[in-house]
Amino acid sequence: MAQKPKSTAPRLGKPLKRSFFDRSVHEVAPDLIGTTLLVDGVGGLIVEVEAYHHSEPAAHSYRGPTPRNQVMFGPPGFSYVYRSYGIHWCVNFVCEKAGSASAVLIRALEPTHGLAAMRRRRGLGDEHALCSGPGKLCEALGITIAHSELPLDRLPYALYARTETPEIATGVRIGLTKAVDLPWRYGVKGSKFLSKKFAST
């Protein structure tokens, strides 16, 4: 009897609970590096994120609640999905206590689960380019506005703790015109799956 091929996907850690996000966005953001994000079983290791705090003008919540960003003012551990430049979906994880309106933007993944589905959705084969940007990863994982305001510890989302701690690089956030000097971008140092290299790597 022929043996089934062994899975090349890395071992998953313990599922993350919503309480993981009930902390400062500046604690949650670096702690997300190396965790695994799956949407309907498709996804990979989070290798790059950006933190957004309600007190700074680059945050969508800076000027208060709107129909679009209302979920940011609710409890932590929920998703906030918005369309960037009218083209790409971007997914964020709401952090801190209800009302604080802070969130982490997921910028890049290292694909590990469901690569065939990602390649089909993205129309390309290079795994390094599948999820190397917030819009790319949402397309690869099939994330749309329908995935906004959903709890992160229930399907279709699944988040798993990292099984090892990577070396983390920090730098300024990308593509902003406000609060451009804040070093609130975090990523796996030297990763080939980043949206953009860090200056220190």
Beta strands, then each sheet from edge to edge (+ up, - down):
strand 1: 36-39
strand 2: 42-52
strand 3: 79-84
strand 4: 88-95
strand 5: 102-113
strand 6: 157-160
strand 7: 168-171
strand 8: 185-188
sheet 1: 3+ 4- 5+ 2- 1+ 6-
sheet 2: 3+ 4- 5+ 2- 8+ 7-
end
